[in-house]
């Protein structure tokens, strides 16, 4: 394995999933994940989701960079954060609320458990 890896969807077999039924608030969001690294509690890759809304409860730290689309993360207090192309965020453990994909969203992610 090379110590330098290009972040790209090409050549990586994606995993296609949906949020667990008990978490879904609206829509039928399809999630496509291109995993590039899964080692010792570190996960990275690309993730795409189609419109829908579901509950989230982060136990891990996540860095995201939005390539395209529009999503809204709403915390338990009702504060909305809009994520759009060119945005990058850190999501810290303990964030609870909802993730809503308004327009199909593609992001890079790095997760640390």
C-alpha positions as CSV (number, residue, x, y, z in Angstrom):
1,X,0.0,0.0,0.0
2,X,1.3,3.4,-0.9
3,X,1.8,6.0,1.9
4,X,0.2,8.6,-0.4
5,X,-3.3,7.9,-1.6
6,X,-5.4,10.0,-4.0
7,X,-8.9,10.7,-2.7
8,X,-11.2,9.6,-5.5
9,X,-14.2,7.5,-6.2
10,X,-12.7,5.7,-9.2
11,X,-11.5,2.2,-8.5
12,X,-13.3,1.9,-5.1
13,X,-16.3,-0.3,-4.8
14,X,-19.0,1.8,-3.0
15,X,-21.3,0.6,-0.2
16,X,-24.9,1.6,-0.7
17,X,-27.1,1.9,2.4
18,X,-30.0,3.8,3.9
19,X,-30.5,5.2,7.4
20,X,-32.0,2.8,9.9
21,X,-35.8,3.0,9.6
22,X,-36.2,4.1,13.2
23,X,-34.0,7.2,12.5
24,X,-35.8,8.3,9.4
25,X,-37.9,11.4,9.7
26,X,-38.7,12.0,6.0
27,X,-37.7,10.8,2.5
28,X,-35.9,7.7,1.4
29,X,-32.2,8.9,1.4
30,X,-29.8,6.6,-0.3
31,X,-26.2,6.7,1.0
32,X,-23.2,5.8,-1.1
33,X,-19.9,5.5,0.7
34,X,-16.5,5.0,-1.0
35,X,-14.3,3.9,2.0
36,X,-10.6,4.7,1.5
37,X,-9.2,4.0,5.0
38,X,-10.5,1.9,7.9
39,X,-7.6,1.5,10.4
40,X,-7.4,1.6,14.2
41,X,-10.5,3.8,14.6
42,X,-9.7,6.0,11.7
43,X,-12.1,6.1,8.7
44,X,-11.9,8.2,5.6
45,X,-13.4,8.4,2.2
46,X,-16.3,10.0,0.3
47,X,-20.0,9.9,1.1
48,X,-23.0,10.9,-1.0
49,X,-26.6,11.1,0.1
50,X,-29.8,11.8,-1.8
51,X,-32.6,13.9,-0.2
52,X,-34.1,12.9,3.1
53,X,-34.0,13.6,6.8
54,X,-32.9,11.4,9.7
55,X,-31.8,11.6,13.4
56,X,-28.1,11.7,14.2
57,X,-26.2,11.1,17.4
58,X,-22.4,11.5,17.0
59,X,-20.2,9.5,19.3
60,X,-17.1,10.2,17.1
61,X,-15.2,13.1,15.8
62,X,-15.7,13.9,12.1
63,X,-14.2,16.3,9.6
64,X,-16.2,17.0,6.4
65,X,-15.6,18.9,3.2
66,X,-18.6,19.4,1.0
67,X,-18.0,19.0,-2.7
68,X,-21.6,19.5,-3.9
69,X,-25.1,19.8,-2.7
70,X,-26.9,21.3,0.3
71,X,-27.5,19.7,3.7
72,X,-28.7,21.1,7.0
73,X,-27.6,19.8,10.4
74,X,-30.0,20.9,13.1
75,X,-28.8,20.4,16.7
76,X,-31.1,19.5,19.7
77,X,-31.5,23.2,20.5
78,X,-32.9,23.9,17.0
79,X,-29.8,25.6,15.6
80,X,-29.5,25.0,11.9
81,X,-26.1,24.8,10.1
82,X,-26.3,24.8,6.3
83,X,-23.5,22.8,4.5
84,X,-22.9,23.7,0.9
85,X,-20.2,23.2,-1.7
86,X,-16.8,24.5,-0.5
87,X,-17.7,24.3,3.2
88,X,-15.7,22.3,5.7
89,X,-16.8,21.5,9.3
90,X,-15.7,19.5,12.3
91,X,-18.5,17.6,14.0
92,X,-17.6,16.8,17.6
93,X,-18.8,13.9,19.7
94,X,-22.1,14.6,21.5
95,X,-23.8,16.4,18.6
96,X,-27.4,15.2,18.5
97,X,-30.1,16.3,16.2
98,X,-31.0,15.8,12.5
99,X,-29.2,15.7,9.2
100,X,-31.3,16.8,6.2
101,X,-30.2,16.5,2.7
102,X,-31.9,19.2,0.6
103,X,-29.9,18.6,-2.5
104,X,-27.9,15.5,-3.1
105,X,-24.7,16.0,-1.1
106,X,-21.2,14.7,-1.7
107,X,-18.6,15.0,1.0
108,X,-15.1,13.9,1.9
109,X,-15.0,12.6,5.5
110,X,-12.4,11.7,8.1
111,X,-13.8,10.1,11.2
112,X,-11.9,9.4,14.4
113,X,-13.4,7.2,17.1
